[in-house]
Each structure stands twice: as C-alpha cells, then as structure tokens.
Amino acid sequence: MADMEWLFFLPQLPSSPSSLRVLVWRRLRAAGALGLQNGVWVLPHGPDHEQFLRDLVAEIAPQGGSGLLFRATPLQANLPDDIAERFRAERDQEYAEFRGRCADFLQEIAKETQARNLTFAELEENEEDLLKLEAWLGKIRARDFFDAPQAEPSAADLARCQEAFQGFAQAVYGHAGLTEGA
C-alpha cells in the first residue's frame, strides 16, 4: 500500500449560501471521501473517483466555488496505512448504525409475528423497510474501499433480515389461506 496514490481535494466555497457547502459535503460523504483536516478531502486514486471530483469542481464553479485537485503518493511510509485505517473506522461506524437498524427490523418482525399482526399492509411495510436496508448496505459497501471489519457481519445481519422477512411473508400468506406468490 506504500506506493498507493491518493486524490486530495481542497474545495474553496463562498461562505453563503451555505447550501453549496452542504451539497459539497453530502456529495463527498456519499462518495466515501474522508475529511482529513482543514477542509482537505481524500479518496483512493482511481478513474471513477477522479472523474467524480472533476465533475464536482465543474458543478460548483458556476456557483462561485472552486476546487484544487491533486494526485499524490505520501512520503511517509505509514501514512497510507493510517489513512486506510481512518477509512475503515468511518465505514465501521456506518456498519454499526446499519446493524442497529437490522436489529430493529428483526425485533419488528418478531413483534408483529408474536402479535399475529399478519396483514398484507404489515407485509408491505416490512418489505419497504427491507428494501431500504438492502439499498443502504449497498451504498456503504460501495464506499468501503479497504474492507472494514464490520462488512461481513453486516452482510450476515442483512441475510438474517431477509430470512425473517421470508418467514413473515409465508406466515402472512398462510394466515390469509394463500400460498406465497399465488
């Protein structure tokens, strides 16, 4: 990892409107960028990340913003590992929140099953929640550039949610006297 290249982005944004700052912050976070210090953002170098940052610079220019974009290789031997560890830590925070929501989902399925609230409305609500969990994990994984430790446990939690949902769906269809998918 010592010879890994990084993209450094230094946005320069007008103090108002604040909506531009928020937009840039959200876009960078969604892309998985790491805020290093003093407004410097970093991403592992790659064509997609480079294009993303070039597009972001082009997007903010008409609104009075600008940005400096650098591709660099750190001179300190341990720096790439340190940066990668910071990326992992940020993703693990996201995975922890995700895992909490999975636990909430499983609790909800158990509660509704125990209460025999086996309605199609409840099934639809739980399906929407499961789809949100699936999409959320996909977004986290897309920005998990360095295989954060909580990635696999998060995938296992999602699999448990999917299994629980399937069991709940079968119970709803059975309660209605139908075969699932009929």
C-alpha positions in Angstrom: 0.0 0.0 0.0 3.1 2.2 0.3 3.0 3.2 -3.3 -0.7 3.8 -3.4 -1.9 7.0 -5.0 -4.4 9.3 -3.4 -6.6 12.1 -4.7 -6.7 15.2 -2.5 -9.5 17.7 -3.0 -9.4 21.2 -1.5 -12.8 22.9 -2.1 -13.0 26.7 -1.9 -16.6 27.7 -1.4 -18.3 31.0 -0.7 -19.5 31.5 2.8 -23.0 32.0 1.6 -25.2 30.4 0.6 -24.5 27.6 2.9 -26.5 25.2 0.7 -23.4 24.9 -1.6 -21.2 23.8 1.4 -23.9 21.3 2.4 -24.2 20.0 -1.2 -20.4 19.5 -1.4 -20.2 17.9 2.0 -23.0 15.5 1.2 -21.6 14.5 -2.2 -18.2 13.9 -0.8 -19.6 11.8 2.1 -21.8 9.8 -0.3 -18.7 9.1 -2.4 -16.9 7.8 0.6 -14.4 10.6 0.8 -12.5 11.1 4.1 -12.2 14.6 5.5 -8.6 14.8 6.6 -8.2 18.2 8.2 -8.8 21.9 7.4 -11.2 21.1 4.6 -8.9 18.7 2.8 -10.7 15.6 1.5 -9.1 12.4 0.3 -10.1 9.4 -1.9 -8.1 6.5 -3.2 -7.0 7.3 -6.7 -9.0 5.7 -9.4 -10.6 6.8 -12.6 -14.1 6.9 -11.1 -13.0 9.0 -8.1 -11.0 11.3 -10.3 -14.0 11.9 -12.6 -16.3 12.4 -9.6 -14.0 15.1 -8.2 -13.6 16.8 -11.6 -17.4 16.8 -12.1 -17.8 18.2 -8.6 -15.4 21.1 -9.4 -17.3 21.8 -12.6 -20.6 21.8 -10.7 -19.5 24.2 -8.0 -17.8 26.7 -10.4 -20.9 28.4 -11.6 -22.0 28.9 -8.0 -18.8 30.8 -7.1 -16.9 27.8 -5.8 -13.7 26.2 -7.0 -11.5 23.3 -6.0 -8.0 22.1 -6.2 -7.4 18.5 -7.1 -4.1 16.6 -6.5 -3.0 13.1 -7.1 -0.2 12.2 -4.7 1.8 9.5 -3.1 2.6 10.0 0.6 6.2 10.4 1.5 5.7 8.9 5.0 5.8 5.1 4.9 3.0 4.6 7.4 0.6 7.3 6.1 -1.2 5.1 3.5 -2.0 2.5 6.3 -3.1 5.3 8.7 -5.4 6.8 6.0 -6.8 3.4 5.1 -7.5 2.7 8.8 -9.4 6.0 9.1 -11.5 5.0 6.1 -12.2 1.6 7.8 -13.1 3.3 11.0 -15.6 5.6 9.2 -17.2 2.7 7.4 -17.4 0.6 10.6 -19.4 3.5 12.2 -21.8 3.3 9.3 -21.9 -0.5 9.5 -22.6 -0.2 13.3 -25.6 2.0 12.6 -26.8 -0.3 9.8 -26.5 -3.3 12.2 -28.6 -1.5 14.7 -31.3 -0.9 12.1 -31.1 -4.6 11.2 -31.7 -5.5 14.9 -34.7 -3.1 14.9 -36.1 -4.8 11.8 -35.7 -8.2 13.3 -37.4 -7.0 16.5 -40.3 -5.6 14.5 -40.8 -8.8 12.6 -40.8 -10.8 15.9 -43.2 -8.4 17.5 -45.7 -8.5 14.6 -45.4 -12.2 14.3 -46.0 -12.7 18.1 -48.9 -10.3 18.0 -50.3 -12.2 15.0 -50.5 -9.0 13.0 -50.2 -11.0 9.8 -51.7 -8.4 7.4 -50.7 -7.6 3.8 -50.3 -3.9 4.9 -47.7 -5.0 7.5 -46.0 -7.3 5.0 -45.7 -4.3 2.6 -44.4 -2.1 5.3 -41.7 -4.6 6.3 -40.8 -5.2 2.6 -40.2 -1.5 2.2 -38.0 -1.5 5.3 -36.1 -4.5 4.0 -35.5 -2.8 0.6 -34.2 0.3 2.4 -31.8 -1.9 4.3 -30.6 -3.6 1.2 -30.0 -0.3 -0.6 -28.3 1.2 2.4 -25.9 -1.7 2.7 -25.1 -1.4 -1.0 -24.2 2.2 -0.6 -22.0 1.5 2.4 -20.2 -1.3 0.6 -19.7 0.9 -2.5 -17.6 3.3 -0.3 -15.9 0.7 1.7 -12.6 0.8 -0.1 -10.5 -1.0 2.5 -12.7 -3.9 3.7 -13.8 -2.6 7.0 -14.1 -5.4 9.7 -17.9 -4.9 10.1 -18.6 -5.5 6.4 -19.2 -9.3 6.7 -21.2 -9.2 10.0 -23.3 -6.5 8.4 -24.0 -8.8 5.4 -24.8 -11.6 7.7 -27.3 -9.3 9.6 -29.0 -8.4 6.3 -29.2 -12.1 5.4 -31.0 -12.7 8.8 -33.4 -9.9 8.0 -34.1 -11.4 4.6 -34.8 -14.8 6.1 -37.0 -13.3 8.8 -38.9 -11.4 6.2 -39.4 -14.5 4.1 -40.7 -16.3 7.2 -43.1 -13.4 7.9 -44.3 -13.4 4.3 -45.1 -17.1 4.5 -46.9 -16.6 7.7 -49.0 -13.7 6.2 -49.9 -15.8 3.1 -50.7 -18.8 5.3 -52.9 -16.7 7.6 -54.8 -15.5 4.5 -55.2 -19.1 3.3 -53.0 -18.5 0.3 -49.7 -19.9 -1.0 -47.0 -17.3 -1.3 -46.8 -15.9 -4.8 -50.3 -17.2 -5.7 
